[in-house]
């Protein structure tokens, strides 16, 4: 009988009171043969009532609940979450409902069979349903991925995706410096420099509007560009 593996799911939370209960239900509904799951939520200084929901409705259902007293950013929340992981693999899951946890098995399959060290779930590889939203967001993602690829010599289609899964040994070798959305280009550049085996699989995507709570904006795009250059050049 093969040894069971453990997947750590790190969920950064910031002002997601409308979605976190349903998100947790979807995560807990996932079953992967031969894999146990560990759920880690990091509240990054929420001010909309999310913290109360986490304490009263969610804490008893998950393995680790960690609070940042002030908002530090997604990268900082992920760094905290990664430090708490005890699994063989780790995947990032946003607290909104843009990404479907039912696709965990597809994303981590190349890790489980030993082919990959890192797997990205691409919103642009044509698999699954996609909500049609902002044209310029799409162009921005494509351009940032293209420029990132020029520095890393990878051929990713979606560098900015939430769904990134790692062998735990890989993530523990990386010192995360960026506290906000600069995490995405930073981690990509550092994974590439490690010569890690990177795979990409197509996923579905149900993006939100700004009225529905989408947070990333133009300022974050410029920050990501700076991080691509900074970490691409090895600074």
Residue frames as a rotation matrix with the C-alpha (Angstrom) as fourth column:
UNK 1
0.580 0.815 0.000 0.00
0.815 -0.580 0.000 0.00
0.000 0.000 -1.000 0.00
UNK 2
-0.190 -0.661 0.726 1.42
0.596 -0.665 -0.450 3.38
0.780 0.347 0.520 -1.00
UNK 3
-0.604 -0.131 -0.786 2.03
0.764 -0.374 -0.525 5.94
-0.225 -0.918 0.326 1.72
UNK 4
0.522 0.838 0.160 -0.68
0.852 -0.519 -0.064 8.60
0.029 0.170 -0.985 2.08
UNK 5
-0.613 -0.669 0.421 0.32
0.670 -0.722 -0.172 12.18
0.419 0.177 0.891 1.29
UNK 6
0.106 0.628 -0.771 -0.87
0.830 -0.483 -0.279 15.43
-0.548 -0.610 -0.572 2.84
UNK 7
-0.257 -0.066 0.964 -1.87
0.728 -0.669 0.148 18.58
0.636 0.740 0.220 0.98
UNK 8
-0.414 0.086 -0.906 -1.71
0.689 -0.621 -0.374 21.87
-0.595 -0.779 0.198 2.90
UNK 9
0.059 0.530 0.846 -4.21
0.860 -0.458 0.227 24.46
0.507 0.714 -0.482 1.63
UNK 10
-0.626 -0.354 -0.695 -3.23
0.670 -0.701 -0.246 28.02
-0.400 -0.619 0.676 2.52
UNK 11
0.121 0.800 0.587 -6.09
0.889 -0.351 0.295 30.53
0.442 0.486 -0.754 2.31
UNK 12
-0.905 -0.370 -0.208 -5.30
0.423 -0.827 -0.371 34.25
-0.035 -0.424 0.905 2.84
UNK 13
0.093 0.995 0.028 -8.40
0.975 -0.097 0.202 36.19
0.204 0.008 -0.979 3.94
UNK 14
-0.888 -0.227 -0.401 -9.01
0.338 -0.912 -0.232 39.93
-0.313 -0.341 0.886 3.77
UNK 15
-0.515 0.770 -0.377 -12.55
-0.557 -0.635 -0.535 41.27
-0.651 -0.065 0.756 3.98
UNK 16
-0.766 0.245 -0.595 -14.30
-0.412 0.523 0.746 38.23
0.494 0.817 -0.299 2.50
UNK 17
-0.725 0.499 0.475 -17.27
-0.421 0.226 -0.879 37.84
-0.546 -0.837 0.046 4.86
UNK 18
0.212 0.892 -0.400 -19.64
-0.891 0.009 -0.453 37.12
-0.400 0.452 0.797 1.95
UNK 19
0.464 -0.069 -0.883 -17.66
-0.703 0.578 -0.415 34.16
0.539 0.813 0.219 0.59
UNK 20
-0.468 -0.862 0.195 -15.53
-0.830 0.353 -0.433 32.46
0.305 -0.364 -0.880 3.26
UNK 21
-0.150 0.461 0.875 -18.21
-0.619 0.646 -0.446 30.09
-0.771 -0.608 0.188 4.57
UNK 22
0.867 0.490 -0.088 -19.10
-0.350 0.473 -0.809 28.84
-0.355 0.732 0.582 1.09
UNK 23
0.311 -0.842 -0.440 -15.44
-0.782 0.036 -0.622 28.68
0.540 0.538 -0.648 0.11
UNK 24
-0.538 -0.509 0.672 -14.69
-0.819 0.504 -0.274 26.46
-0.199 -0.697 -0.688 3.10
UNK 25
0.345 0.737 0.582 -17.64
-0.450 0.674 -0.586 24.21
-0.824 -0.060 0.564 2.22
UNK 26
0.884 -0.029 -0.466 -16.22
-0.446 0.242 -0.862 23.76
0.138 0.970 0.202 -1.28
UNK 27
-0.116 -0.993 -0.034 -12.72
-0.879 0.119 -0.463 23.06
0.463 -0.024 -0.886 0.02
UNK 28
-0.461 -0.049 0.886 -13.95
-0.719 0.607 -0.340 20.47
-0.521 -0.794 -0.315 2.51
UNK 29
0.633 0.762 0.139 -15.99
-0.486 0.531 -0.694 18.76
-0.602 0.372 0.706 -0.22
UNK 30
0.354 -0.583 -0.731 -12.82
-0.848 0.129 -0.513 17.91
0.394 0.802 -0.449 -2.16
UNK 31
0.676 -0.211 0.706 -11.60
-0.261 0.827 0.497 14.33
-0.689 -0.521 0.504 -2.00
UNK 32
0.332 -0.668 -0.666 -8.29
-0.883 0.029 -0.469 13.20
0.333 0.744 -0.580 -3.49
UNK 33
0.943 0.077 -0.325 -7.44
-0.013 0.981 0.193 9.51
0.334 -0.178 0.926 -3.42
UNK 34
0.366 -0.837 -0.408 -4.49
0.840 0.486 -0.244 8.80
0.402 -0.253 0.880 -1.13
UNK 35
-0.576 -0.566 0.590 -4.29
0.332 -0.821 -0.464 12.42
0.747 -0.071 0.661 0.06
UNK 36
0.123 0.527 -0.841 -5.22
0.982 -0.186 0.028 13.97
-0.142 -0.830 -0.540 3.41
UNK 37
0.051 -0.041 0.998 -5.86
0.487 -0.872 -0.060 17.71
0.872 0.489 -0.024 3.56
UNK 38
-0.254 -0.209 -0.944 -4.79
0.922 -0.349 -0.171 20.37
-0.293 -0.914 0.281 6.02
UNK 39
0.365 0.488 0.793 -6.61
0.695 -0.709 0.116 23.73
0.619 0.509 -0.598 5.89
UNK 40
-0.371 -0.559 -0.742 -4.80
0.864 -0.501 -0.054 26.87
-0.341 -0.661 0.668 7.02
UNK 41
0.510 0.549 0.663 -6.52
0.703 -0.709 0.047 30.27
0.496 0.442 -0.748 6.99
UNK 42
-0.542 -0.674 -0.502 -4.69
0.822 -0.548 -0.151 33.52
-0.174 -0.495 0.851 7.63
UNK 43
0.639 0.761 0.114 -6.86
0.768 -0.639 -0.045 36.56
0.039 0.116 -0.992 8.28
UNK 44
-0.388 -0.871 0.302 -4.89
0.880 -0.447 -0.159 39.59
0.274 0.204 0.940 7.14
UNK 45
-0.889 -0.025 -0.457 -6.45
0.277 -0.825 -0.493 42.26
-0.365 -0.565 0.740 9.34
UNK 46
-0.485 0.779 0.397 -10.03
0.631 -0.003 0.776 42.08
0.606 0.626 -0.490 8.03
UNK 47
-0.977 0.167 -0.134 -12.35
-0.034 -0.739 -0.673 44.90
-0.212 -0.653 0.728 9.09
UNK 48
-0.557 0.792 -0.250 -15.67
-0.678 -0.260 0.688 43.79
0.480 0.552 0.682 7.55
UNK 49
0.322 0.684 0.654 -16.72
-0.924 0.379 0.059 41.16
-0.207 -0.624 0.754 10.07
UNK 50
0.388 -0.243 -0.889 -14.74
-0.450 0.792 -0.413 38.31
0.805 0.560 0.198 8.51
UNK 51
-0.659 -0.744 0.106 -12.85
-0.434 0.261 -0.862 37.81
0.614 -0.615 -0.495 11.75
UNK 52
-0.334 0.627 0.704 -16.03
-0.862 0.098 -0.497 37.17
-0.381 -0.773 0.508 13.72
UNK 53
0.693 0.584 -0.423 -17.17
-0.715 0.628 -0.306 34.60
0.087 0.514 0.853 11.17
UNK 54
0.021 -0.790 -0.613 -13.78
-0.395 0.557 -0.730 32.91
0.918 0.258 -0.300 11.26
UNK 55
-0.795 -0.375 0.477 -13.87
-0.552 0.122 -0.825 32.68
0.252 -0.919 -0.304 15.06
UNK 56
-0.298 0.783 0.546 -17.49
-0.763 0.150 -0.629 31.55
-0.574 -0.604 0.552 15.42
UNK 57
0.696 0.713 -0.078 -18.24
-0.582 0.498 -0.643 29.47
-0.420 0.493 0.762 12.32
UNK 58
0.735 -0.421 -0.531 -14.95
-0.419 0.335 -0.844 28.35
0.533 0.843 0.070 10.81
UNK 59
-0.046 -0.901 0.432 -12.21
-0.971 -0.063 -0.233 27.88
0.237 -0.430 -0.871 13.42
UNK 60
0.037 0.109 0.993 -13.56
-0.643 0.763 -0.060 24.51
-0.765 -0.637 0.099 14.64
UNK 61
0.872 0.415 0.261 -13.65
-0.064 0.625 -0.778 23.16
-0.486 0.661 0.572 11.07
UNK 62
0.752 -0.650 -0.109 -10.06
-0.209 -0.077 -0.975 23.85
0.625 0.756 -0.194 10.03
UNK 63
0.485 -0.645 -0.590 -6.59
0.757 0.647 -0.086 22.91
0.438 -0.406 0.802 11.20
UNK 64
-0.459 -0.688 -0.562 -4.99
0.846 -0.531 -0.041 26.33
-0.270 -0.495 0.826 11.70
UNK 65
0.624 0.581 0.523 -6.48
0.664 -0.747 0.038 29.81
0.413 0.324 -0.851 11.99
UNK 66
-0.319 -0.838 -0.444 -3.97
0.923 -0.381 0.057 32.66
-0.216 -0.391 0.894 12.23
UNK 67
0.779 0.626 0.044 -4.70
0.626 -0.769 -0.130 36.37
-0.047 0.129 -0.991 12.61
UNK 68
-0.531 -0.772 0.350 -2.65
0.750 -0.620 -0.230 39.36
0.395 0.140 0.908 11.48
UNK 69
-0.139 0.488 -0.862 -3.62
0.784 -0.478 -0.397 42.30
-0.605 -0.731 -0.316 13.65
UNK 70
0.096 0.149 -0.984 -3.12
-0.400 -0.899 -0.176 44.71
-0.911 0.411 -0.027 10.76
UNK 71
0.935 0.279 0.217 -3.40
0.097 0.389 -0.916 44.32
-0.340 0.878 0.337 7.00
UNK 72
0.067 -0.995 -0.080 0.03
-0.208 -0.092 0.974 43.35
-0.976 -0.048 -0.213 5.65
UNK 73
-0.011 -0.017 -1.000 -0.87
-0.988 -0.154 0.013 42.05
-0.154 0.988 -0.015 2.19
UNK 74
0.859 0.453 -0.238 -1.41
-0.500 0.842 -0.200 38.74
0.109 0.291 0.950 0.39
UNK 75
0.236 -0.856 -0.460 2.29
-0.187 0.424 -0.886 37.88
0.954 0.295 -0.060 0.22
UNK 76
-0.576 -0.435 0.692 2.68
-0.716 -0.141 -0.684 38.39
0.395 -0.889 -0.230 3.96
UNK 77
0.285 0.772 0.568 -0.39
-0.909 0.406 -0.097 36.24
-0.306 -0.488 0.818 4.68
UNK 78
0.830 -0.018 -0.557 0.94
-0.296 0.833 -0.468 33.47
0.472 0.553 0.686 2.46
UNK 79
-0.219 -0.975 -0.030 4.33
-0.375 0.112 -0.920 33.60
0.901 -0.190 -0.390 4.14
UNK 80
-0.404 0.165 0.900 2.63
-0.910 0.027 -0.414 33.15
-0.092 -0.986 0.140 7.51
UNK 81
0.646 0.756 0.108 0.53
-0.727 0.652 -0.214 30.31
-0.232 0.060 0.971 6.15
UNK 82
0.519 -0.523 -0.676 3.47
-0.314 0.619 -0.720 28.49
0.795 0.586 0.157 4.57
UNK 83
-0.494 -0.762 0.420 5.28
-0.655 0.007 -0.756 28.55
0.572 -0.648 -0.502 7.89
UNK 84
-0.161 0.539 0.827 2.38
-0.883 0.296 -0.365 26.63
-0.441 -0.789 0.428 9.46
UNK 85
0.481 0.412 -0.774 2.24
-0.797 0.573 -0.189 23.92
0.366 0.708 0.604 6.78
UNK 86
-0.114 -0.501 0.858 2.92
-0.685 0.665 0.298 20.29
-0.720 -0.553 -0.419 7.72
UNK 87
0.800 0.552 0.236 1.97
-0.198 0.614 -0.764 18.72
-0.567 0.564 0.601 4.37
UNK 88
-0.037 -0.755 0.655 4.03
0.653 0.478 0.587 17.15
-0.756 0.450 0.475 1.59
UNK 89
-0.546 -0.014 0.838 2.54
0.750 -0.455 0.481 19.66
0.375 0.890 0.259 -0.85
UNK 90
-0.393 0.446 -0.804 0.96
0.438 -0.678 -0.590 23.10
-0.809 -0.584 0.071 -0.53
UNK 91
-0.398 0.339 0.853 -1.54
0.834 -0.254 0.490 24.96
0.382 0.906 -0.182 -2.71
UNK 92
-0.948 0.099 -0.304 -2.73
0.035 -0.914 -0.405 28.56
-0.318 -0.394 0.862 -2.54
UNK 93
-0.317 0.913 0.258 -6.50
0.892 0.194 0.408 29.16
0.322 0.359 -0.876 -2.48
UNK 94
-0.862 0.096 0.497 -8.00
-0.149 -0.987 -0.067 32.66
0.484 -0.132 0.865 -2.47
UNK 95
-0.838 0.535 -0.106 -10.90
0.257 0.217 -0.942 33.25
-0.480 -0.817 -0.319 -0.06
UNK 96
-0.261 0.776 -0.574 -13.25
-0.830 -0.484 -0.276 34.47
-0.492 0.405 0.771 -2.79
UNK 97
0.272 0.460 0.845 -15.02
0.021 0.875 -0.483 32.14
-0.962 0.149 0.229 -5.21
UNK 98
0.401 -0.176 -0.899 -13.05
-0.861 -0.406 -0.305 32.96
-0.312 0.897 -0.315 -8.37
UNK 99
-0.481 -0.644 -0.595 -11.17
-0.755 0.649 -0.093 29.64
0.446 0.405 -0.798 -8.28
UNK 100
0.558 0.823 -0.106 -12.87
-0.714 0.541 0.444 26.25
0.423 -0.173 0.890 -7.84
UNK 101
-0.132 -0.644 0.753 -11.36
-0.921 0.361 0.147 23.92
-0.367 -0.674 -0.641 -5.20
UNK 102
0.726 0.454 0.517 -12.90
-0.233 0.869 -0.436 20.97
-0.647 0.196 0.737 -7.08
UNK 103
0.877 -0.433 -0.210 -9.91
-0.182 0.106 -0.978 21.37
0.445 0.895 0.014 -9.42
UNK 104
0.399 -0.745 0.534 -7.32
-0.838 -0.060 0.543 20.62
-0.373 -0.664 -0.648 -6.71
UNK 105
0.487 -0.251 0.836 -6.90
0.131 0.968 0.214 17.04
-0.863 0.005 0.505 -8.00
UNK 106
0.856 -0.143 0.497 -6.09
0.501 -0.003 -0.865 18.30
0.126 0.990 0.069 -11.49
UNK 107
0.758 -0.565 0.327 -3.63
-0.505 -0.825 -0.254 20.91
0.414 0.028 -0.910 -10.21
UNK 108
0.255 -0.713 0.653 -1.66
-0.880 0.109 0.463 18.65
-0.401 -0.693 -0.599 -7.89
UNK 109
0.959 0.166 0.230 -1.65
-0.074 0.929 -0.364 15.55
-0.274 0.332 0.903 -10.14
UNK 110
0.621 -0.779 -0.086 1.83
-0.037 0.081 -0.996 16.34
0.783 0.622 0.021 -11.59
UNK 111
-0.071 -0.602 0.796 3.13
-0.933 -0.243 -0.267 16.66
0.354 -0.761 -0.544 -8.00
UNK 112
0.478 0.366 0.799 1.60
-0.717 0.688 0.115 13.38
-0.507 -0.627 0.591 -6.89
UNK 113
0.980 -0.069 0.187 3.05
0.156 0.850 -0.504 11.40
-0.124 0.523 0.843 -9.75
UNK 114
0.384 -0.912 -0.140 6.51
0.476 0.066 0.877 12.88
-0.791 -0.404 0.460 -9.25
UNK 115
0.270 -0.275 0.923 6.77
0.945 -0.108 -0.309 14.79
0.185 0.955 0.231 -12.53
UNK 116
0.294 0.006 0.956 6.68
0.226 -0.972 -0.063 18.32
0.929 0.235 -0.287 -11.08
UNK 117
-0.648 -0.458 -0.609 8.07
0.736 -0.171 -0.655 20.44
0.196 -0.872 0.448 -8.28
UNK 118
-0.680 0.436 -0.589 5.68
-0.087 -0.846 -0.526 23.33
-0.728 -0.306 0.613 -8.95
UNK 119
-0.516 0.583 0.627 2.33
0.856 0.315 0.411 23.49
0.042 0.749 -0.661 -10.76
UNK 120
-0.861 0.315 -0.398 0.50
-0.259 -0.947 -0.191 26.60
-0.437 -0.061 0.897 -11.98
UNK 121
-0.192 0.876 0.443 -3.22
0.782 0.409 -0.469 26.51
-0.592 0.256 -0.764 -12.75
UNK 122
-0.952 -0.295 -0.078 -3.64
0.178 -0.746 0.642 28.58
-0.247 0.597 0.763 -15.90
UNK 123
-0.060 0.958 -0.280 -6.82
0.103 -0.273 -0.957 30.54
-0.993 -0.087 -0.083 -16.58
UNK 124
0.224 0.067 -0.972 -5.74
-0.777 -0.590 -0.220 30.95
-0.589 0.804 -0.081 -20.21
UNK 125
-0.806 -0.583 0.104 -5.15
-0.421 0.687 0.592 27.38
-0.417 0.434 -0.799 -21.39
UNK 126
-0.563 0.617 -0.550 -8.71
-0.726 -0.050 0.686 26.97
0.395 0.785 0.476 -22.63
UNK 127
-0.632 0.349 -0.692 -10.07
0.385 0.916 0.110 24.37
0.672 -0.197 -0.713 -20.20
UNK 128
-0.450 0.531 -0.717 -13.24
0.861 0.046 -0.507 24.88
-0.237 -0.846 -0.478 -18.16
UNK 129
0.474 0.753 0.456 -15.75
0.804 -0.582 0.123 27.73
0.358 0.309 -0.881 -17.98
UNK 130
-0.680 -0.682 -0.267 -14.56
0.731 -0.657 -0.185 31.33
-0.049 -0.321 0.946 -17.72
UNK 131
0.436 0.782 -0.445 -16.62
0.708 -0.603 -0.367 34.34
-0.555 -0.155 -0.817 -16.76
UNK 132
-0.056 -0.400 0.915 -16.19
0.877 -0.457 -0.146 37.10
0.476 0.794 0.377 -19.35
UNK 133
0.589 0.215 -0.779 -15.07
0.670 -0.670 0.321 40.34
-0.453 -0.711 -0.539 -17.70
UNK 134
0.699 -0.255 -0.668 -12.39
-0.193 -0.967 0.166 43.01
-0.688 0.013 -0.725 -18.11
UNK 135
0.914 -0.352 0.201 -10.49
0.297 0.243 -0.924 43.16
0.277 0.904 0.326 -21.41
UNK 136
0.440 -0.799 0.410 -7.69
-0.508 -0.598 -0.621 45.33
0.741 0.065 -0.668 -20.04
UNK 137
0.428 -0.281 0.859 -7.20
-0.778 0.368 0.509 43.03
-0.459 -0.886 -0.061 -17.06
UNK 138
0.849 -0.076 0.523 -6.70
0.263 0.919 -0.294 40.19
-0.458 0.387 0.800 -19.51
UNK 139
0.745 -0.600 0.290 -4.21
0.133 -0.293 -0.947 42.22
0.653 0.744 -0.138 -21.57
UNK 140
0.397 -0.599 0.695 -2.37
-0.867 -0.494 0.069 43.21
0.302 -0.630 -0.716 -18.38
UNK 141
0.584 -0.149 0.798 -2.09
-0.406 0.798 0.446 39.58
-0.703 -0.585 0.405 -17.28
UNK 142
0.889 -0.236 0.392 -0.85
0.452 0.583 -0.674 38.50
-0.070 0.777 0.625 -20.69
UNK 143
0.617 -0.676 0.404 1.76
-0.191 -0.626 -0.756 41.27
0.764 0.389 -0.515 -20.82
UNK 144
0.388 -0.470 0.793 3.01
-0.920 -0.136 0.369 40.65
-0.065 -0.872 -0.485 -17.29
UNK 145
0.710 -0.103 0.697 3.30
-0.031 0.984 0.178 36.93
-0.704 -0.148 0.695 -18.00
UNK 146
0.868 -0.388 0.310 5.15
0.383 0.125 -0.915 37.62
0.316 0.913 0.257 -21.27
UNK 147
0.449 -0.730 0.515 7.65
-0.579 -0.677 -0.455 39.96
0.681 -0.094 -0.726 -19.61
UNK 148
0.474 -0.232 0.850 8.11
-0.748 0.404 0.527 37.53
-0.465 -0.885 0.018 -16.72
UNK 149
0.864 -0.106 0.492 8.82
0.272 0.921 -0.280 34.74
-0.423 0.376 0.825 -19.20
UNK 150
0.758 -0.611 0.230 11.45
-0.007 -0.359 -0.933 36.90
0.653 0.705 -0.276 -20.92
UNK 151
0.188 -0.691 0.698 13.35
-0.918 -0.376 -0.126 37.15
0.350 -0.617 -0.705 -17.63
UNK 152
0.196 -0.045 0.980 12.78
-0.731 0.659 0.176 33.59
-0.653 -0.751 0.096 -16.37
UNK 153
-0.636 -0.348 -0.689 12.94
-0.759 0.442 0.478 31.71
0.138 0.827 -0.545 -19.71
UNK 154
-0.654 0.577 0.489 9.77
0.224 0.765 -0.604 29.86
-0.723 -0.286 -0.629 -18.73
UNK 155
-0.914 0.406 0.027 6.83
-0.081 -0.247 0.966 29.57
0.398 0.880 0.258 -21.14
UNK 156
-0.673 0.693 -0.259 3.96
0.509 0.180 -0.841 30.10
-0.537 -0.698 -0.475 -18.71
UNK 157
-0.461 0.602 0.652 0.60
0.572 -0.360 0.737 31.35
0.678 0.713 -0.178 -19.92
UNK 158
0.553 0.730 0.402 -0.59
0.057 -0.514 0.856 32.71
0.832 -0.450 -0.325 -16.53
UNK 159
-0.498 -0.849 -0.175 2.07
0.334 -0.002 -0.943 33.90
0.800 -0.528 0.284 -14.11
UNK 160
-0.714 0.218 0.665 -0.46
-0.567 -0.738 -0.366 35.85
0.411 -0.639 0.650 -12.02
UNK 161
0.081 0.817 -0.571 -2.75
-0.133 0.576 0.806 32.90
0.988 0.011 0.155 -11.27
UNK 162
0.327 0.129 0.936 -3.79
-0.936 -0.092 0.339 32.19
0.129 -0.987 0.090 -7.68
UNK 163
0.955 0.153 0.255 -3.46
-0.207 0.957 0.201 28.42
-0.213 -0.245 0.946 -8.12
UNK 164
0.113 -0.962 -0.249 0.16
-0.711 0.097 -0.696 27.66
0.694 0.256 -0.673 -7.45
UNK 165
0.969 0.177 0.173 1.08
-0.247 0.725 0.643 24.32
-0.011 -0.666 0.746 -5.88
UNK 166
0.161 -0.987 -0.008 4.50
-0.831 -0.131 -0.541 23.32
0.533 0.094 -0.841 -4.58
UNK 167
0.311 -0.286 -0.906 6.36
0.547 0.834 -0.075 20.43
0.777 -0.472 0.416 -3.09
UNK 168
0.972 0.161 -0.169 6.91
0.229 -0.508 0.830 21.59
0.048 -0.846 -0.531 0.47
UNK 169
0.227 -0.965 -0.127 10.70
0.814 0.117 0.569 21.33
-0.534 -0.233 0.813 0.07
UNK 170
-0.239 -0.278 0.930 10.55
0.854 -0.517 0.065 23.95
0.463 0.810 0.361 -2.69
UNK 171
0.552 0.535 0.640 8.53
0.225 -0.834 0.503 26.58
0.803 -0.133 -0.581 -0.83
UNK 172
0.915 -0.217 -0.339 10.71
0.334 -0.061 0.941 26.19
-0.225 -0.974 0.017 2.27
UNK 173
-0.040 -0.983 0.178 13.82
0.949 0.018 0.314 27.04
-0.312 0.182 0.933 0.27
UNK 174
-0.198 0.056 0.979 12.37
0.664 -0.726 0.176 30.36
0.721 0.685 0.107 -0.90
UNK 175
-0.602 -0.011 -0.798 12.60
0.657 -0.574 -0.488 33.52
-0.453 -0.818 0.353 1.18
UNK 176
0.120 0.755 0.644 9.46
0.921 -0.326 0.211 35.53
0.370 0.569 -0.735 0.37
UNK 177
-0.796 -0.516 -0.317 10.11
0.590 -0.778 -0.215 39.27
-0.136 -0.358 0.924 0.45
UNK 178
-0.807 0.492 0.327 7.02
-0.163 -0.717 0.678 40.78
0.568 0.494 0.658 -1.16
UNK 179
-0.877 0.481 -0.001 4.05
0.063 0.112 -0.992 41.48
-0.477 -0.870 -0.128 1.12
UNK 180
-0.026 0.918 -0.397 1.43
-0.604 -0.331 -0.725 42.27
-0.797 0.221 0.563 -1.52
UNK 181
0.857 0.478 0.194 0.66
-0.138 0.575 -0.807 40.97
-0.497 0.664 0.558 -5.02
UNK 182
0.317 -0.845 -0.430 4.35
-0.930 -0.188 -0.317 41.16
0.188 0.500 -0.845 -5.91
UNK 183
0.025 -0.226 0.974 4.44
-0.544 0.814 0.203 37.65
-0.839 -0.534 -0.103 -4.46
UNK 184
0.819 0.426 0.385 3.41
0.030 0.638 -0.770 36.22
-0.573 0.642 0.509 -7.85
UNK 185
0.811 -0.568 -0.139 6.37
-0.249 -0.120 -0.961 37.46
0.530 0.814 -0.239 -9.98
UNK 186
0.104 -0.807 0.582 8.77
-0.994 -0.109 0.026 37.03
0.042 -0.581 -0.813 -7.06
UNK 187
0.212 0.015 0.977 7.93
-0.434 0.897 0.081 33.39
-0.875 -0.441 0.197 -6.50
UNK 188
0.969 0.177 0.173 7.99
0.079 0.442 -0.894 32.71
-0.235 0.880 0.414 -10.25
UNK 189
0.580 -0.813 -0.052 11.45
-0.596 -0.380 -0.708 34.20
0.556 0.441 -0.704 -10.68
UNK 190
-0.084 -0.648 0.757 12.83
-0.979 0.197 0.059 32.33
-0.188 -0.736 -0.651 -7.67
UNK 191
0.533 0.330 0.779 11.32
-0.188 0.944 -0.271 29.01
-0.825 -0.002 0.565 -8.75
UNK 192
0.982 -0.179 -0.064 12.86
-0.043 0.115 -0.992 29.49
0.184 0.977 0.105 -12.20
UNK 193
0.287 -0.936 0.203 16.26
-0.852 -0.346 -0.394 30.28
0.439 -0.059 -0.897 -10.70
UNK 194
0.025 -0.210 0.977 16.08
-0.758 0.633 0.155 27.05
-0.651 -0.745 -0.144 -8.68
UNK 195
-0.673 -0.183 -0.716 15.62
-0.690 0.503 0.520 25.10
0.265 0.844 -0.465 -11.95
UNK 196
-0.500 0.601 0.624 12.48
-0.298 0.557 -0.775 23.58
-0.813 -0.574 -0.099 -10.44
UNK 197
-0.912 0.295 0.286 10.31
0.404 0.511 0.759 21.42
0.078 0.808 -0.585 -12.69
UNK 198
-0.637 0.683 -0.358 7.35
-0.361 -0.674 -0.645 23.69
-0.681 -0.281 0.676 -13.45
UNK 199
-0.750 0.512 0.418 4.11
0.660 0.543 0.519 22.36
0.039 0.666 -0.745 -14.95
UNK 200
-0.786 0.579 -0.216 0.94
-0.540 -0.814 -0.215 24.19
-0.300 -0.053 0.952 -15.97
UNK 201
-0.731 0.634 0.252 -2.63
0.674 0.728 0.122 22.87
-0.106 0.259 -0.960 -16.19
UNK 202
-0.692 0.546 0.472 -5.78
-0.076 -0.706 0.704 24.55
0.718 0.451 0.530 -17.48
UNK 203
-0.741 0.493 -0.456 -8.40
0.603 0.191 -0.774 25.61
-0.294 -0.849 -0.439 -14.93
UNK 204
0.146 0.852 0.502 -11.77
0.825 -0.385 0.413 27.35
0.545 0.354 -0.760 -14.92
UNK 205
-0.861 -0.438 -0.260 -12.21
0.509 -0.733 -0.451 30.89
0.007 -0.521 0.854 -13.61
UNK 206
0.233 0.961 0.150 -15.18
0.877 -0.274 0.394 32.86
0.420 0.040 -0.907 -12.27
UNK 207
-0.721 -0.679 0.140 -13.74
0.579 -0.700 -0.417 36.36
0.381 -0.219 0.898 -11.90
UNK 208
0.097 0.716 -0.692 -15.38
0.910 -0.344 -0.229 39.06
-0.402 -0.607 -0.685 -9.78
UNK 209
0.330 0.046 0.943 -16.20
0.481 -0.868 -0.126 42.65
0.812 0.495 -0.308 -10.61
UNK 210
-0.758 -0.592 0.275 -14.93
0.119 -0.540 -0.833 45.46
0.641 -0.599 0.480 -8.38
UNK 211
-0.121 0.810 0.574 -18.48
-0.822 -0.405 0.399 45.85
0.556 -0.424 0.715 -7.06
UNK 212
0.771 0.414 -0.483 -18.33
-0.174 0.868 0.465 42.19
0.612 -0.274 0.742 -6.00
UNK 213
0.917 -0.374 0.137 -15.07
-0.133 0.036 0.990 42.69
-0.375 -0.927 -0.017 -4.12
UNK 214
0.607 -0.749 0.264 -12.19
0.715 0.370 -0.594 42.41
0.347 0.549 0.760 -6.60
UNK 215
0.779 -0.311 -0.544 -9.15
0.304 -0.571 0.762 44.07
-0.548 -0.759 -0.350 -5.05
UNK 216
-0.189 -0.958 0.216 -6.23
0.726 0.012 0.688 44.05
-0.662 0.287 0.693 -7.49
UNK 217
0.822 0.504 -0.264 -5.82
0.257 -0.744 -0.617 47.27
-0.507 0.439 -0.742 -9.50
UNK 218
0.855 -0.460 0.239 -3.55
0.101 -0.304 -0.947 49.28
0.508 0.834 -0.213 -11.79
UNK 219
0.465 -0.698 0.545 -1.13
-0.873 -0.464 0.151 50.14
0.147 -0.546 -0.825 -8.97
UNK 220
0.436 -0.263 0.861 -0.62
-0.336 0.840 0.426 46.43
-0.835 -0.475 0.277 -8.32
UNK 221
0.912 -0.092 0.399 0.11
0.396 0.442 -0.805 45.90
-0.103 0.892 0.440 -12.02
UNK 222
0.638 -0.714 0.288 2.95
-0.389 -0.622 -0.680 48.44
0.665 0.321 -0.674 -11.94
UNK 223
0.319 -0.492 0.810 4.25
-0.893 0.129 0.431 46.88
-0.317 -0.861 -0.398 -8.73
UNK 224
0.713 -0.015 0.701 4.23
0.096 0.992 -0.077 43.45
-0.694 0.122 0.709 -10.39
UNK 225
0.891 -0.404 0.207 6.20
0.182 -0.099 -0.978 44.85
0.416 0.909 -0.014 -13.34
UNK 226
0.385 -0.769 0.511 8.82
-0.834 -0.526 -0.163 46.24
0.395 -0.363 -0.844 -10.97
UNK 227
0.351 -0.216 0.911 9.05
-0.639 0.657 0.401 42.89
-0.685 -0.723 0.093 -9.19
UNK 228
0.941 -0.030 0.337 9.47
0.257 0.710 -0.656 41.03
-0.219 0.704 0.676 -12.49
UNK 229
0.632 -0.742 0.224 12.48
-0.168 -0.413 -0.895 43.21
0.757 0.528 -0.385 -13.28
UNK 230
0.297 -0.507 0.809 13.89
-0.947 -0.267 0.180 43.15
0.125 -0.819 -0.560 -9.73
UNK 231
0.325 -0.127 0.937 13.73
-0.483 0.829 0.280 39.40
-0.813 -0.544 0.208 -9.22
UNK 232
0.981 0.013 0.193 14.31
0.161 0.494 -0.855 38.57
-0.107 0.870 0.482 -12.87
UNK 233
0.496 -0.850 0.180 17.67
-0.338 -0.379 -0.861 40.29
0.800 0.366 -0.475 -12.60
UNK 234
0.229 -0.380 -0.896 18.35
0.635 0.756 -0.158 38.55
0.738 -0.533 0.415 -9.28
UNK 235
-0.389 -0.359 0.848 18.31
-0.303 -0.820 -0.486 41.64
0.870 -0.446 0.210 -7.04
